[in-house]
Amino acid sequence: MAEKFEYYDPKTVKELCKTLDEVGSKTKILAGGTDLIVEMRAGIKKPAGVIDVKKIKELKGIDFDAKKGLRIGSCVTCNELGRNPVIEKKYSILAECAESIASYALRNRATIAGNLCNASPCADMAPGLLVLGALITIVSSSGEKTIKLSDFFTGVKKTVLQPNEFVKEIIIPAEKANSKCKYMKQKRIKGHDLSMVSVAMAVKDKITVAIGSAYITPVVLPEFAKSTKVEKIIEAALSVVKPITDIRSSKEYRLHIIGVYIKRLYEQLVK
Amino acid sequence: MKTITFKINGSKYSKDVEEHKTLLRFLREDLHLTGTKEGCGAGECGACIVLVNGAPVNSCLMLAVEIDGSEVTTIEGVSKNGQPNSLQKAFEKHHAVQCGFCTPGMILTATDLLKRKPKPTEAEIKEAIEGNFCRCTGYVQIIEAIKDASGQLKSTEE
């Protein structure tokens, strides 16, 4: 990279809070680096330093507790999530989302929390996590708070995170385990590509739908009763999304595919 | 500058490295291991793939300082006693190499695949190499070579 920068590698959450208090406003957190380093190499981001969080044990691991639910540490990579037996058994949609991201080698580095913090409208983890009612734990030296993932994104590449804050973990409530769910991602090619549009659906006592690449943030629709007709769900979805035409797709095609995917998911999961 | 300690292709090193240097540039410029190539520099093409602690990663998107305490394998480290290994031989036999630019990344990606899945299906091979671009072969010979190296092709004449 052309620009020089400092490298910080805190070993504990406490050290990370201190580092962020000191240099948070002029640095970037480095997890997998698969978005950050691309942007730094392209000169889009020029931080004075990066804070590598991968040496912090408290940010690792995937744990399931029948009462508390699922906890995904913020440094868990896409491949770690994809091959985790608990995920496969109880929250399979998260493995589908994780394994739809980029290529195998990139998934060895890319993290689940990084995918969210990068806050792209096409973030593949977002729809799957949103339909499972994910919560996100944000930490700074002044304490810890847990918010809904649906309140985390504020715009294209924007989140509620302040310069002194970081994501510690993602929580999925226990009652969402074993939902019938599926993620569908429309791409230009079969291989490594970003989504043109994506739809996730989870069905348990209610129907939940989330959509990616169709608004300034990933969006989740209000829950539907299981008796809701599919036409109503599509209508509700199309009234919320506002896709644009860009290099990957036209607005009209995105709107069309949202309808097609909701219908397919409904037929598989609800009927 | 930061001092890092790591193993590359079995040998232990302790080196000073600039914080902003990518692993790819560190390998090529500081260690003169030029088998690892730079294609796109953005994680799309896989020419820069090396194994870090056994797992394939795009070295263009990793900082050299991040390999502190790790073990790295590059294309220079896969042959045995100066002889190509079975994957390299299979690539040669099936003409899976034309210009050769993607080959180091392909071999390392395939090395990891065969370790995880010793008898991969064609779909699994395609999925494994979806992050490795080849602009010469059209992939068919590469897929055949990986199948052959996994012992899944009927023997043809040598």
HADDOCK unambig.tbl for C-alpha pairs under 7 A between the chains (distance, minus, plus):
assign (segid A and resid 1 and name CA) (segid B and resid 20 and name CA) 5.97 0.50 0.50
assign (segid A and resid 1 and name CA) (segid B and resid 21 and name CA) 6.22 0.50 0.50
assign (segid A and resid 4 and name CA) (segid B and resid 20 and name CA) 5.43 0.50 0.50
assign (segid A and resid 5 and name CA) (segid B and resid 19 and name CA) 6.67 0.50 0.50
assign (segid A and resid 5 and name CA) (segid B and resid 20 and name CA) 6.00 0.50 0.50
assign (segid A and resid 6 and name CA) (segid B and resid 19 and name CA) 6.44 0.50 0.50
assign (segid A and resid 7 and name CA) (segid B and resid 19 and name CA) 5.97 0.50 0.50
assign (segid A and resid 33 and name CA) (segid B and resid 61 and name CA) 6.34 0.50 0.50
assign (segid A and resid 33 and name CA) (segid B and resid 62 and name CA) 6.82 0.50 0.50
assign (segid A and resid 34 and name CA) (segid B and resid 61 and name CA) 6.20 0.50 0.50
assign (segid A and resid 37 and name CA) (segid B and resid 61 and name CA) 5.71 0.50 0.50
assign (segid A and resid 38 and name CA) (segid B and resid 42 and name CA) 5.39 0.50 0.50
assign (segid A and resid 38 and name CA) (segid B and resid 61 and name CA) 6.80 0.50 0.50
assign (segid A and resid 103 and name CA) (segid B and resid 130 and name CA) 6.02 0.50 0.50
assign (segid A and resid 103 and name CA) (segid B and resid 131 and name CA) 4.84 0.50 0.50
assign (segid A and resid 104 and name CA) (segid B and resid 128 and name CA) 6.18 0.50 0.50
assign (segid A and resid 104 and name CA) (segid B and resid 131 and name CA) 6.85 0.50 0.50
assign (segid A and resid 105 and name CA) (segid B and resid 56 and name CA) 5.06 0.50 0.50
assign (segid A and resid 105 and name CA) (segid B and resid 57 and name CA) 4.71 0.50 0.50
assign (segid A and resid 105 and name CA) (segid B and resid 58 and name CA) 6.38 0.50 0.50
assign (segid A and resid 106 and name CA) (segid B and resid 57 and name CA) 6.27 0.50 0.50
assign (segid A and resid 106 and name CA) (segid B and resid 58 and name CA) 6.64 0.50 0.50
assign (segid A and resid 108 and name CA) (segid B and resid 57 and name CA) 6.54 0.50 0.50
assign (segid A and resid 109 and name CA) (segid B and resid 57 and name CA) 6.98 0.50 0.50
assign (segid A and resid 191 and name CA) (segid B and resid 130 and name CA) 5.45 0.50 0.50
assign (segid A and resid 192 and name CA) (segid B and resid 130 and name CA) 6.06 0.50 0.50
assign (segid A and resid 192 and name CA) (segid B and resid 131 and name CA) 6.38 0.50 0.50
